[in-house]
Amino acid sequence: MLPVVLHCLAAQTFTDFEVIVTDNTKDRSILAKNIRMVRGLGDSRFLHCNTGALGSLDCYSSAEFAVKSESNGDFICFPSDDSYYVPPFAEIMLAAAEQNRWDLVYCNMIYDTRFNGKSYAPVDVLPKLNCIDKTGFILRRSWFNGFPGKSDTGGACKADGELIESLIARGISHGKVSDFLMVHN
């Protein structure tokens, strides 16, 4: 589903950003396909980063590597290849951060439950364990030190929630945009 998220990111109304596609696959044919896909955009804001060459990195370790060694922005976001963003996602989130002096901004999302035989459902995102997903927030880069407990999370949303809870415990300024700005599958 990588082409869809790349399209969503390329269509953002806020244009001063970079996208680092972390690719932890070890399959050479998939890697070559992904590299062609990113380069095929013809957009210098999009960079492919082969984290599979670094060893056995999960998606969290790949994201940490990209943030610490490749990214330059003041704010970071962690899109997944199964997430879709409305075109003003970055613009709305960054405007809220600036207007309110928040270092962490999150938004409501629609969750695709079709994998369970149901339809899309709205999710009231909250800054706590099992109520937030890394794809639906932006974070001031200077606050990011990695995902706590990522190796033994018991589920992706738990690691995401643990990150947010640890930041709130450290006193990060945060708030929510009530708009539904993304769909997560």
Phi, psi and chi 1 to 4 in degrees:
 res  aa     phi    psi   chi1   chi2   chi3   chi4
   1 MET       -    9.3  -60.5 -168.3  -53.9      -
   2 LEU   -55.4  -41.6 -178.3   59.1      -      -
   3 PRO   -58.2  -34.7  -21.7   30.7      -      -
   4 VAL   -67.6  -48.3  175.6      -      -      -
   5 VAL   -67.2  -35.3   74.5      -      -      -
   6 LEU   -62.4  -41.5  -68.3  175.9      -      -
   7 HIS   -62.5  -44.7  171.1   75.9      -      -
   8 CYS   -60.6  -39.7  -70.3      -      -      -
   9 LEU   -72.5  -39.2  -64.2  171.6      -      -
  10 ALA   -66.1  -25.3      -      -      -      -
  11 ALA   -88.3    4.9      -      -      -      -
  12 GLN   -61.9  140.9  -69.8  -63.0  -58.8      -
  13 THR   -74.5  -26.3   55.3      -      -      -
  14 PHE   -85.9  126.7  179.4   84.4      -      -
  15 THR  -113.8   -6.4   58.7      -      -      -
  16 ASP   -90.9   76.6 -174.5   17.6      -      -
  17 PHE  -148.8  169.4   64.1   87.2      -      -
  18 GLU  -127.5  148.9   62.5 -173.1   -4.4      -
  19 VAL  -122.2  122.8  174.7      -      -      -
  20 ILE  -110.4  109.7  -58.0  165.2      -      -
  21 VAL   -85.4  106.6  178.0      -      -      -
  22 THR   -87.9  129.4   58.2      -      -      -
  23 ASP  -126.8  104.2 -169.0  -18.4      -      -
  24 ASN   -97.8   17.7   61.7   -4.7      -      -
  25 THR   -72.8  148.6 -173.4      -      -      -
  26 LYS  -106.5   -5.9  -68.3 -171.2 -177.6   -8.3
  27 ASP   -76.7  114.4 -176.5  -49.7      -      -
  28 ARG   -61.3  -36.3  -70.9  178.3 -172.1 -130.7
  29 SER   -70.5  -39.5   64.1      -      -      -
  30 ILE   -67.4  -42.2  -67.5  172.6      -      -
  31 LEU   -58.4  -47.4  179.4   63.8      -      -
  32 ALA   -62.2  -40.6      -      -      -      -
  33 LYS   -62.6  -44.1  178.3 -177.7  175.3 -174.5
  34 ASN   -65.6  -40.7  -67.9  -17.0      -      -
  35 ILE   -62.0  -45.4  -69.6  170.2      -      -
  36 ARG   -61.1  -39.1  -79.4 -168.2  -52.1  -86.6
  37 MET   -63.5  -46.1 -167.3 -180.0  -41.8      -
  38 VAL   -67.8  -47.7  172.5      -      -      -
  39 ARG   -65.4  -32.1  -71.2 -176.4 -177.6  160.7
  40 GLY   -64.5  -17.2      -      -      -      -
  41 LEU   -66.6  -26.1  -67.4  170.7      -      -
  42 GLY    63.6   32.9      -      -      -      -
  43 ASP  -126.4  115.5 -170.5  -31.2      -      -
  44 SER   -66.2  -11.3   62.4      -      -      -
  45 ARG   -74.8  -14.2  -61.3  174.9  -60.8  171.9
  46 PHE  -105.1  123.0  -71.2   76.0      -      -
  47 LEU  -123.0  134.6  169.5   70.8      -      -
  48 HIS   -94.3  132.0 -178.2  -86.1      -      -
  49 CYS  -124.7  111.6 -179.7      -      -      -
  50 ASN   -81.8   90.0  178.1    9.9      -      -
  51 THR   -83.5  -10.6   57.6      -      -      -
  52 GLY   -64.1  -26.9      -      -      -      -
  53 ALA   -72.7  -11.7      -      -      -      -
  54 LEU   -90.3   -3.5  -58.2  173.3      -      -
  55 GLY   122.0 -156.3      -      -      -      -
  56 SER   -89.6   81.5  -62.7      -      -      -
  57 LEU   -99.3  132.0  -62.4 -177.6      -      -
  58 ASP   -81.8 -179.4   59.6   19.5      -      -
  59 CYS   -62.8  -31.5   65.6      -      -      -
  60 TYR   -71.2  -44.5  -69.3   98.2      -      -
  61 SER   -65.0  -37.2  -61.5      -      -      -
  62 SER   -63.0  -43.7  -70.3      -      -      -
  63 ALA   -63.4  -43.0      -      -      -      -
  64 GLU   -60.8  -43.9  -72.4  178.2   23.2      -
  65 PHE   -58.6  -46.6  173.9   81.4      -      -
  66 ALA   -62.3  -43.7      -      -      -      -
  67 VAL   -63.5  -46.7  169.1      -      -      -
  68 LYS   -77.2  -26.8  -67.5  175.9 -178.7  177.0
  69 SER  -117.7  -18.3   65.0      -      -      -
  70 GLU  -119.0  -27.2  -57.6  -70.3  -28.0      -
  71 SER   -86.3  154.3   68.9      -      -      -
  72 ASN  -126.9  -11.7  -63.1  -56.2      -      -
  73 GLY   -73.7  161.5      -      -      -      -
  74 ASP   -74.3  -34.2  -68.7  -27.4      -      -
  75 PHE  -116.8  150.2  -81.4   87.2      -      -
  76 ILE  -126.4  156.1   54.2  175.4      -      -
  77 CYS  -141.9  156.2 -179.6      -      -      -
  78 PHE  -122.6   70.0  -59.8   96.4      -      -
  79 PRO   -63.2  146.8  -15.3   26.5      -      -
  80 SER  -111.2  161.1  -65.9      -      -      -
  81 ASP   -70.8   -6.4   62.9  -10.0      -      -
  82 ASP  -110.2   28.3   61.5  -10.4      -      -
  83 SER  -122.0  146.9  -61.8      -      -      -
  84 TYR  -124.6  133.4  -45.5  122.4      -      -
  85 TYR  -115.9  139.2  -63.9   89.2      -      -
  86 VAL   -71.7  151.7  -61.3      -      -      -
  87 PRO   -53.9  -35.2  -30.6   38.2      -      -
  88 PRO   -89.8   14.8   30.1  -33.8      -      -
  89 PHE   -49.5  -60.0  170.8   83.5      -      -
  90 ALA   -63.8  -40.5      -      -      -      -
  91 GLU   -61.9  -46.7 -176.7  176.1   -7.9      -
  92 ILE   -67.1  -45.4  -68.7  169.7      -      -
  93 MET   -64.7  -44.5  -61.8  -73.8  -85.6      -
  94 LEU   -69.7  -35.6  -69.7  165.8      -      -
  95 ALA   -63.6  -41.1      -      -      -      -
  96 ALA   -64.6  -40.4      -      -      -      -
  97 ALA   -61.6  -46.2      -      -      -      -
  98 GLU   -68.1  -47.7 -177.5  178.0  -35.1      -
  99 GLN   -62.7  -37.8  179.1 -179.1    8.2      -
 100 ASN  -102.7   -2.2  -61.9  -66.8      -      -
 101 ARG    57.9   43.0  -63.7 -173.3  179.0  151.4
 102 TRP   -92.2  143.3  -69.3  -24.5      -      -
 103 ASP   -97.3  -13.9  -66.7  -43.5      -      -
 104 LEU  -136.3  125.9  166.6   68.2      -      -
 105 VAL  -129.6  134.3 -176.9      -      -      -
 106 TYR  -130.3  162.7   36.6   97.2      -      -
 107 CYS  -138.1  163.6   65.6      -      -      -
 108 ASN   -71.2  159.6  -75.1  -36.5      -      -
 109 MET  -143.8  164.0   66.4  179.1  178.8      -
 110 ILE  -101.7  133.9  -56.4  -65.2      -      -
 111 TYR  -109.4  128.5 -177.0   71.8      -      -
 112 ASP   -83.7  106.9 -178.7   -1.3      -      -
 113 THR   -98.4   14.0   57.0      -      -      -
 114 ARG   -59.5  -23.6  -71.4  179.4  -65.3  171.2
 115 PHE   -66.4  -18.3  -63.3  107.7      -      -
 116 ASN  -103.5   11.6  -63.0  -36.0      -      -
 117 GLY    82.8   12.1      -      -      -      -
 118 LYS  -114.0 -177.8  -60.5  176.9 -176.6  177.4
 119 SER   -99.9 -177.1   62.2      -      -      -
 120 TYR   -61.5  147.4  -71.8   97.0      -      -
 121 ALA  -139.0  140.4      -      -      -      -
 122 PRO   -73.2  145.6   24.3  -29.1      -      -
 123 VAL  -123.5  125.6  174.2      -      -      -
 124 ASP   -85.1   97.7 -176.8   21.7      -      -
 125 VAL   -71.9  134.7  173.5      -      -      -
 126 LEU  -129.6  152.4  -59.6  171.3      -      -
 127 PRO   -82.3   63.5   33.4  -37.0      -      -
 128 LYS  -155.5  170.8   62.5 -178.3 -171.2  174.3
 129 LEU   -51.4  134.3 -161.2   63.1      -      -
 130 ASN    62.8   17.0  -64.2  -39.6      -      -
 131 CYS  -129.3    9.5  -66.8      -      -      -
 132 ILE  -147.5  149.7 -163.0  163.6      -      -
 133 ASP  -126.4  142.5 -174.4  -87.9      -      -
 134 LYS   -59.5  -20.0   67.6 -179.3  172.9   54.2
 135 THR   -76.2  -14.8   60.2      -      -      -
 136 GLY  -110.9   22.0      -      -      -      -
 137 PHE  -140.0  159.4   62.3   79.1      -      -
 138 ILE  -117.4  149.8   64.1  168.1      -      -
 139 LEU  -140.0  134.8  171.1   63.8      -      -
 140 ARG   -61.7  126.0 -170.7  170.6  -57.1  -82.4
 141 ARG   -53.3  -37.0 -174.3  173.4 -177.9  -98.1
 142 SER   -64.2  -17.8   59.4      -      -      -
 143 TRP   -87.6  -13.9  -80.4   87.3      -      -
 144 PHE   -83.7  121.0 -177.0   73.4      -      -
 145 ASN  -118.9    5.7  -70.1  -35.3      -      -
 146 GLY   118.6  170.3      -      -      -      -
 147 PHE   -90.5  117.2  -70.8   94.6      -      -
 148 PRO   -69.3  140.0   22.7  -28.8      -      -
 149 GLY    64.9   23.3      -      -      -      -
 150 LYS   -65.8  -26.5   66.6 -177.0  178.2  -58.4
 151 SER   -78.5  -21.3   59.4      -      -      -
 152 ASP  -134.2   60.5 -174.2   27.6      -      -
 153 THR   -86.6  -30.4   63.2      -      -      -
 154 GLY    73.3   18.2      -      -      -      -
 155 GLY   139.7  144.9      -      -      -      -
 156 ALA   -60.5  -44.7      -      -      -      -
 157 CYS   -63.2  -28.2  -71.1      -      -      -
 158 LYS   -65.3  -44.7 -175.9  175.7  178.7 -167.5
 159 ALA   -62.6  -40.5      -      -      -      -
 160 ASP   -64.0  -45.8  -56.5  -17.1      -      -
 161 GLY   -64.4  -37.9      -      -      -      -
 162 GLU   -63.9  -38.4  -73.0  172.9  -16.3      -
 163 LEU   -61.1  -49.9  169.1   63.9      -      -
 164 ILE   -63.2  -46.1  -60.7  -53.4      -      -
 165 GLU   -60.9  -38.7  -73.1 -177.1  -11.3      -
 166 SER   -67.2  -37.1   71.4      -      -      -
 167 LEU   -68.0  -40.9  -67.8  169.6      -      -
 168 ILE   -65.1  -39.7  -69.9  171.9      -      -
 169 ALA   -63.1  -29.2      -      -      -      -
 170 ARG   -83.8   -4.9  -70.8  171.7   39.9 -153.4
 171 GLY    96.8   20.7      -      -      -      -
 172 ILE   -64.0  141.3 -167.2  170.5      -      -
 173 SER   -79.8  132.7   60.6      -      -      -
 174 HIS  -149.9  160.6   63.9   95.5      -      -
 175 GLY  -168.8  172.3      -      -      -      -
 176 LYS  -118.9  137.6  179.8  177.1  176.9  179.4
 177 VAL   -91.9  122.9  171.4      -      -      -
 178 SER   -76.7  -10.3   60.1      -      -      -
 179 ASP   -65.2  152.3  -62.6  -32.5      -      -
 180 PHE   -90.1  103.9  -72.9   86.2      -      -
 181 LEU  -109.1    0.0  -61.0  175.7      -      -
 182 MET  -156.6  161.6   60.5  162.3  -59.7      -
 183 VAL  -121.5  132.1  175.4      -      -      -
 184 HIS  -119.0  127.5 -178.5   59.8      -      -
 185 ASN   -91.9      -  -72.0  -50.3      -      -
